[in-house]
Amino acid sequence: MVDPTDPSAPHPDLGPGPEQASFGYRDVPAAEKAGLVRQVFESVAPRYDLMNDLMSGGVHRLWKNTLVDVLNPRPGERFLDVAGGTGDVAFRIVRRQGDRPDVSVCDINAAMLAIGRDRAADRGLLKGLTWTTGDAENLPFPDRSFDGYTIAFGLRNVTDIDKALGEAHRVLKPGGRFYCLEFSKVTSAPIGRVYDAYSSRALPFFGRIIARDAESYRYLHESIRRFPPQRELARRMRDVGFANVAWRDMTLGVVALHSGWRI
């Protein structure tokens, strides 16, 4: 993990103005973003996991394995996986917990949750999993409920990142661990240019061919570009109260795994 002790570098994209939120490269009224994101994921839900494999060459599985390795879930602990509707991270946690799993999956999109429930049934993962429709910015759980909180490739889709981070802090027990796996800023400028050229073309192309929805995958590419870089996200985590904030770059910063503790 990188210890982000240096001052946060300013982000070249100053972001949307008051009462607005970014939706890809567009700024939209904040009140409208959740509905627009919901439409995106309702459209892509049936082929979401297939698209993840195609777009990352299967590397997203390694990233998620690393997330769960660092989380180190133990039997009897309570975990919350937010924006994890299809169950990819939750299933990994359940398997690691053995005969005493306890994982709540919370996603704002009912279509994604339905696919997750079906996948869990197909895999025989029925014990210790609960599925809740809920908003990352207003979680339907009491204070200090969970030993660990994970969110993988979901934070960039919320309307108010700081509010979602604050909710994560609220629902964690003292000593609880927060982990965010998200696309981030590539650490090599030449590689970054290649990666951006690839993703700007490949995501809409695969979206059109496989998911029959190029526009939704164009939004997903744009949302990656507008997400805060590593240092800025670490600062915002500290601002809501997380301690021991750090991050680990993976695949040259294509993805970063941020971590923090509630004290």
HELIX and SHEET records of a PDB file:
HELIX    1   1 ALA A   30  VAL A   44  1                                  15    
HELIX    2   2 ALA A   45  ARG A   47  5                                   3    
HELIX    3   3 TYR A   48  SER A   56  1                                   9    
HELIX    4   4 VAL A   59  LEU A   71  1                                  13    
HELIX    5   5 ASP A   88  GLN A   97  1                                  10    
HELIX    6   6 ALA A  110  ASP A  122  1                                  13    
HELIX    7   7 LEU A  155  ASN A  157  5                                   3    
HELIX    8   8 ILE A  161  VAL A  171  1                                  11    
HELIX    9   9 ALA A  189  ILE A  209  1                                  21    
HELIX   10  10 ALA A  214  ARG A  226  1                                  13    
HELIX   11  11 GLN A  230  ASP A  239  1                                  10    
SHEET    1   A 2 GLN A  20  PHE A  23  0                                        
SHEET    2   A 2 ARG A  26  PRO A  29 -1                                        
SHEET    1   B 7 LEU A 129  THR A 133  0                                        
SHEET    2   B 7 VAL A 103  ASP A 107  1                                        
SHEET    3   B 7 PHE A  79  VAL A  82  1                                        
SHEET    4   B 7 PHE A 146  ALA A 152  1                                        
SHEET    5   B 7 LEU A 172  PHE A 183  1                                        
SHEET    6   B 7 VAL A 255  TRP A 261 -1                                        
SHEET    7   B 7 ALA A 243  MET A 250 -1                                        
END                                                                             
